């Protein structure tokens, strides 16, 4: 099983959040920095089992309250990705 860690704890911008996602999933092509692009990249990403540990979402939302809507959207995309591609499992750690 592939293990991916997305650590958002020290992010200073939403762009950096998307950069971490792109690097974590080793997506070499261009990925837009928005929720639609995130969905397009992750939906049916692969058939192999993947465990994704997501760190720091609550931390950065406490620090940057203006990011809450975008981070909630990212969590929703992760949830929808798991529903459509159940081999990708997301675990959230504060």
C-alpha atoms as a printed R data frame, in Angstrom:
   type eleno elety resid chain resno       x      y       z
1  ATOM     1    CA   UNK     A     1   0.000  0.000   0.000
2  ATOM     2    CA   UNK     A     2   1.313  3.418  -0.931
3  ATOM     3    CA   UNK     A     3   1.558  5.935   1.917
4  ATOM     4    CA   UNK     A     4   1.234  9.666   1.267
5  ATOM     5    CA   UNK     A     5   1.604 12.367   3.914
6  ATOM     6    CA   UNK     A     6   0.164 15.820   3.281
7  ATOM     7    CA   UNK     A     7   1.371 18.139   6.052
8  ATOM     8    CA   UNK     A     8  -0.261 21.553   5.870
9  ATOM     9    CA   UNK     A     9   0.839 22.649   9.357
10 ATOM    10    CA   UNK     A    10   3.242 25.393   8.266
11 ATOM    11    CA   UNK     A    11   1.547 26.553   5.063
12 ATOM    12    CA   UNK     A    12   1.675 30.277   4.473
13 ATOM    13    CA   UNK     A    13  -0.738 30.392   1.526
14 ATOM    14    CA   UNK     A    14  -3.487 28.406  -0.165
15 ATOM    15    CA   UNK     A    15  -1.163 28.018  -3.159
16 ATOM    16    CA   UNK     A    16   1.279 26.211  -0.874
17 ATOM    17    CA   UNK     A    17  -1.527 23.849   0.215
18 ATOM    18    CA   UNK     A    18  -2.133 22.898  -3.420
19 ATOM    19    CA   UNK     A    19   1.626 22.545  -4.014
20 ATOM    20    CA   UNK     A    20   1.847 20.045  -1.145
21 ATOM    21    CA   UNK     A    21  -1.073 18.058  -2.583
22 ATOM    22    CA   UNK     A    22   0.509 18.036  -6.047
23 ATOM    23    CA   UNK     A    23   3.886 16.876  -4.684
24 ATOM    24    CA   UNK     A    24   2.310 14.335  -2.348
25 ATOM    25    CA   UNK     A    25   0.407 12.646  -5.126
26 ATOM    26    CA   UNK     A    26   3.471 12.983  -7.371
27 ATOM    27    CA   UNK     A    27   1.377 14.574 -10.073
28 ATOM    28    CA   UNK     A    28   3.954 15.798 -12.554
29 ATOM    29    CA   UNK     A    29   1.602 17.690 -14.847
30 ATOM    30    CA   UNK     A    30   0.076 21.081 -14.301
31 ATOM    31    CA   UNK     A    31  -2.583 21.159 -11.605
32 ATOM    32    CA   UNK     A    32  -4.706 24.253 -11.188
33 ATOM    33    CA   UNK     A    33  -4.908 25.610  -7.670
34 ATOM    34    CA   UNK     A    34  -8.638 25.250  -7.173
35 ATOM    35    CA   UNK     A    35 -11.151 22.639  -6.071
36 ATOM    36    CA   UNK     A    36 -12.247 21.634  -9.589
37 ATOM    37    CA   UNK     A    37  -8.655 20.957 -10.633
38 ATOM    38    CA   UNK     A    38  -8.067 18.976  -7.438
39 ATOM    39    CA   UNK     A    39 -11.080 16.798  -8.203
40 ATOM    40    CA   UNK     A    40  -9.953 16.305 -11.814
41 ATOM    41    CA   UNK     A    41  -6.514 15.095 -10.706
42 ATOM    42    CA   UNK     A    42  -7.623 12.838  -7.842
43 ATOM    43    CA   UNK     A    43 -10.806 11.270  -9.246
44 ATOM    44    CA   UNK     A    44  -9.805  7.783 -10.386
45 ATOM    45    CA   UNK     A    45  -6.168  8.638  -9.579
46 ATOM    46    CA   UNK     A    46  -5.161  4.965  -9.534
47 ATOM    47    CA   UNK     A    47  -6.426  1.489  -8.759
48 ATOM    48    CA   UNK     A    48  -3.768  0.697  -6.155
49 ATOM    49    CA   UNK     A    49  -4.509  1.101  -2.427
50 ATOM    50    CA   UNK     A    50  -3.340  4.454  -1.068
51 ATOM    51    CA   UNK     A    51  -3.400  5.684   2.519
52 ATOM    52    CA   UNK     A    52  -3.210  9.472   2.775
53 ATOM    53    CA   UNK     A    53  -2.387 11.038   6.133
54 ATOM    54    CA   UNK     A    54  -3.521 14.659   6.219
55 ATOM    55    CA   UNK     A    55  -1.865 16.763   8.911
56 ATOM    56    CA   UNK     A    56  -2.433 20.306  10.059
57 ATOM    57    CA   UNK     A    57  -5.755 21.252   8.472
58 ATOM    58    CA   UNK     A    58  -7.223 22.357  11.788
59 ATOM    59    CA   UNK     A    59  -4.001 24.140  12.718
60 ATOM    60    CA   UNK     A    60  -3.902 26.315   9.621
61 ATOM    61    CA   UNK     A    61  -7.623 27.083   9.799
62 ATOM    62    CA   UNK     A    62  -7.133 28.337  13.375
63 ATOM    63    CA   UNK     A    63  -4.226 30.508  12.169
64 ATOM    64    CA   UNK     A    64  -5.867 31.643   8.940
65 ATOM    65    CA   UNK     A    65  -9.609 31.826   9.495
66 ATOM    66    CA   UNK     A    66 -10.038 33.255   5.986
67 ATOM    67    CA   UNK     A    67  -8.940 29.861   4.569
68 ATOM    68    CA   UNK     A    68 -11.774 27.917   6.243
69 ATOM    69    CA   UNK     A    69 -14.049 27.820   3.201
70 ATOM    70    CA   UNK     A    70 -11.250 26.609   0.886
71 ATOM    71    CA   UNK     A    71 -10.002 24.009   3.386
72 ATOM    72    CA   UNK     A    72 -13.559 22.744   3.937
73 ATOM    73    CA   UNK     A    73 -13.802 22.403   0.155
74 ATOM    74    CA   UNK     A    74 -10.552 20.421   0.025
75 ATOM    75    CA   UNK     A    75 -11.819 18.072   2.734
76 ATOM    76    CA   UNK     A    76 -15.057 17.651   0.767
77 ATOM    77    CA   UNK     A    77 -13.097 16.788  -2.390
78 ATOM    78    CA   UNK     A    78 -11.072 14.222  -0.408
79 ATOM    79    CA   UNK     A    79 -14.340 12.732   0.900
80 ATOM    80    CA   UNK     A    80 -15.825 12.580  -2.607
81 ATOM    81    CA   UNK     A    81 -12.619 11.074  -4.008
82 ATOM    82    CA   UNK     A    82 -12.808  8.308  -1.402
83 ATOM    83    CA   UNK     A    83 -16.457  7.674  -2.328
84 ATOM    84    CA   UNK     A    84 -15.682  7.371  -6.056
85 ATOM    85    CA   UNK     A    85 -12.285  5.688  -5.595
86 ATOM    86    CA   UNK     A    86 -12.530  3.736  -2.314
87 ATOM    87    CA   UNK     A    87  -8.972  2.439  -2.553
88 ATOM    88    CA   UNK     A    88  -7.822  5.957  -1.565
89 ATOM    89    CA   UNK     A    89  -8.303  6.406   2.176
90 ATOM    90    CA   UNK     A    90  -7.772  9.719   3.972
91 ATOM    91    CA   UNK     A    91  -6.855  9.957   7.665
92 ATOM    92    CA   UNK     A    92  -6.872 13.334   9.391
93 ATOM    93    CA   UNK     A    93  -4.434 14.218  12.171
94 ATOM    94    CA   UNK     A    94  -4.559 17.609  13.919
